[in-house]
Amino acid sequence: MPYVIVTGGPGAGKTTLLAELAGMGYATVEESARAIIAERLAHGASRRPDALAFAQEILRRDIEKYLNQHRTSKWVFFDRGLIDALGMLHEASALPTIELESILASYPFHATVFVLPPWEVIYANDAERDQSFAEAVDVHARILQWYCSCGYVINEVPRVPVAQRAEHVLRILAESAT
C-alpha cells in the first residue's frame, strides 16, 4: 500500500519531514487538526471543541482526504491521518471492536508507521500548538500504544537533520518492498 503515515506528538518535526518529502516529489497530505484549530481561532472560538466533536471532525476530514487521493504506485505521505483521528475518537468514546476493525480495513495504510519521537530541542509552540513539551511526550506514548493495538509496525525516525530523516523513511520503505 503506497499510503504511509508519519506521526508523533506535537512539535516532533512531522510537518518539516513532510515538506522535505514533498520537495523530493512525493505527494503529502496535511493533518486536519491544525486546520480546524486555525479556523476556530479565526472565528473567535476556542482552539478545540470538546474531545469527541474534535475527533469526529478530524476523522471526517481525514477520510475525505484519504478518498480524494489519486491512486498511484508512488508513496503518499500522510501527516498523522485518519488512524490518529480514530485513536482520538476511541479515547473520547470507545468504539466497538467490530466497528474499529471495519474502519481500519476500509482505509488501509502501509504496515509500517513512521513515528517521530519527542525532541525538546526543536519543540516550539505556535498559534495552533498550545501543548507543553510534557503533554507532547504523553501524546507520543498514547500514539505508540494506539498504533501497536491496531497492528501496525512502529519505526521510530531518528533525531537527525530533516534530510536524513527523509532518507531513513525512504530506505525503510525500500527495504519493505523487497
Protein Blocks (a to p, Z undefined) as FASTA:
>chain_A
ZZdcdeddehiommmmmmmmmmnopacdddfklmmmmmmmmnopafbdcfklmmmmmmmm
mmmmmmmpccdfbdcddehijklmmmmmmmmoccdfklmmmmmmmmccdfbdcdddddfk
lgccdfklmcdfklmmmmmmmmmmmmmmnopacdddddddfklmmmmmmmmmmmmmZZ
